[in-house]
Each structure stands twice: as structure tokens, then as C-alpha cells.
């Protein structure tokens, strides 16, 4: 906010705005209308925007939190109902009076919905997840959760492609644990504001978390401790080079865990054993790639393919297609060299600033290119 002295230096008007001036941004969002009344409620408007399920001009609407595409409100409501049913069956939180938090202490955080269509417009696959809104207020080493490097995934695929003493071809198994964080108990006294979709809750109640909730700072760490304990109980040993890579000495299995995704290389019989052990502990979705399984599979936004002679690993080609589309490159034309130097480099005076839309596009294209780089050496030039 400018002081009166600073405003005078910029020749900006000081004092009341003329009556004919209108603030088109704020008048429609919590400000006063043309009659000087304030019929809007800015706080409620903001909550509705964050919820991505609100009323606009008398019509209900919903929005995809990833793509920004408009969603069918009825499908969103159905997905949220499924999530709340899962919360209830897993006993993610317990409703308690607000007075309990005041007496016993503990942190209160808000929650919000993340709605995503995993399918497309013709075949929607709506997913809604209720997440916590706990913000990073400082460094805490106890909250650390390891993230495996790309080399760890390559090591698993390389193991699958390596010949075995038995002569049996190894396969790659991919397991996705549904709502993984809910299997890990919370280690703090933390309370959430009850969502409107909790029909049994009331304004004078909070939800005390029993299990880790997406969006809380220690959720990833709690889940990693839980999954590590489970794998060690069934015979795995955590790697020395990286804690997210595990090895089963007797069954010769190599497993990489990234978040809620397990990727394992091993012989079919041993992979079936691991699948059964994971199904005892979690609700999982499984895919096996190899001679006795599927031809292709998806691992951490990368595609693994069984060619009949070995395994191939590549970045999802959709990212390359998006870059080509963004640059407006059409046709099969190519170049024999990766690049060339300008004969006359541009001077700072000759450079033109990009407009905001082009800046956003440039950043997105650069980020996709850097993501593709480790799998596409020709793009590293």
C-alpha cells in the first residue's frame, strides 16, 4: 500500500474515486454494487472457487483441478460421495467437539477437494480426493521422504532384461496402491475442518485424524515408514544406495517404490507371490509386462514395452507431441544437424519481450523438454 508521499511521486490520484469510476474486478467479487450495497460475500465466494464446485449465474459448475476443463457437476458429486464412503469405511478421522482440541491442543487445518477426470469427455473417469491444507512453515528433517532417481527405474528394467541362471525370462510387475497414505497412521494430534459432504458432521465439530491425509506434511514420510516395515516383514531388504529400492535375496526380486507405485523385476512365480502379499495388506491395481503378460505398461509417466527380445523404456510420447503442436511444426521434415549458430547475434536492443501468454507457453515447453531430456539424448543439445 502506497503512502501519500509515494503516491504523489507517481502522479497517482489521492482521495476518493470519482463516481463514474468502477472496479470491475472487485465489484463482482465481494465489493459494493452500483447502489453502494455489499450483497456479495467475498469469503464464501473464495471458498466456492477453491472447492471448484459452485454456482455461477444460477447454474452449478465444476472444474478439473489439473486441466481446468469444465466438469459435469453430477459426476463430481458422485465421485466425492465415493471418497466420503471410503473415508468412513477406513475411519480416516473421528468427529470430536471443538472443545476437545482447545483442551488437548493440536493443529487445525482446512481441507479442499481435488477433482480430476482421469478419462476423457466421451468416457469420463471422475476421481475426487479430499486433501488437507497444511502449509510449509519451516524445515523439518523428520518429514523427509525419499524420491528415487530415474537410474533406479532403469536398474529394475535392466534386471528384468538380464538372463537368469534358471533360464526363465523375468517380467516387470507394476502395482498401484489405492489411497496409499490412508494405510499409515498419523503420528500427531491434527484436526481438520469437516467438509460439507460429511452429512453427519456439524459446525461445532472437528475431525481428528487417525490416518495420514494427503496434503499433510508428514503423510509421505508416514507412508514410507509403513511400506518399508511391511516389505521387511515379508523378506525384503532396503538398499544401501537408495532406501526406495528393495531386494529379496531368496526370491531374487528387485523392487522400486515411488509414492504409491511398486515396480518389480522377477520371475513370474515370485511376482505372483509378491502380488498376493500386497493384496493381503492393500487394495491394489496390478499390471505385468513380459512374455506371459501384457506388451506395454506405464510406469511413472514412462512406457515400458516387451519387444519379444527384451524391454524398452521411453518417456511418454505425448509430451513430445505436445511440444511439436505448441511450436506449430507440421509435416515429416527434419534437419541433419541439431542446431546452428546465428550469423549475426541479436543485440539486447533488437530483442522483443514476449507477451504473457507466450511466456507461459515457453516455460511449459522448456519444462517438458527438460523432462524428456534424460530419455531423449538428442534433445539435450
Buried (B, 14 or more C-beta within 10 A) or exposed (E): EEEEEEBEEEEEEEEEEEEEEEEEEEEEEBBEEEEEEEEBEEEEBEBBEEBBBBEEEEEEBBBBBEEEEEBBBEBBBEBBEEBBEBBEEEEBBEEBEBEBBEEEEBEBBBBBBBBBBEEEEEEEEBBBBBBBEBEEEEEEEEBEBBEBBEEBBBBBBBBBBEEEEEEBBBBBBBBBBEBBBBBBEBEEEBBBBBBEBBEEBEEEBBBBBBBBBBBBBBBBBBBBBBBBEBBEEBBBEBBEEBBBBBBBEEBBBBBBBBBBBBBBBBBBEBBBBBBEBBEEBBBBEBBBBBEEBBEEBBBBEBBBBBEEEEBEBEBBEEBBEBBEEEEEEEEEEEEEEEEEEEEEEEEEEEEEEEEEEEEEBEEEBEEBBEBBBBBBEEBEE
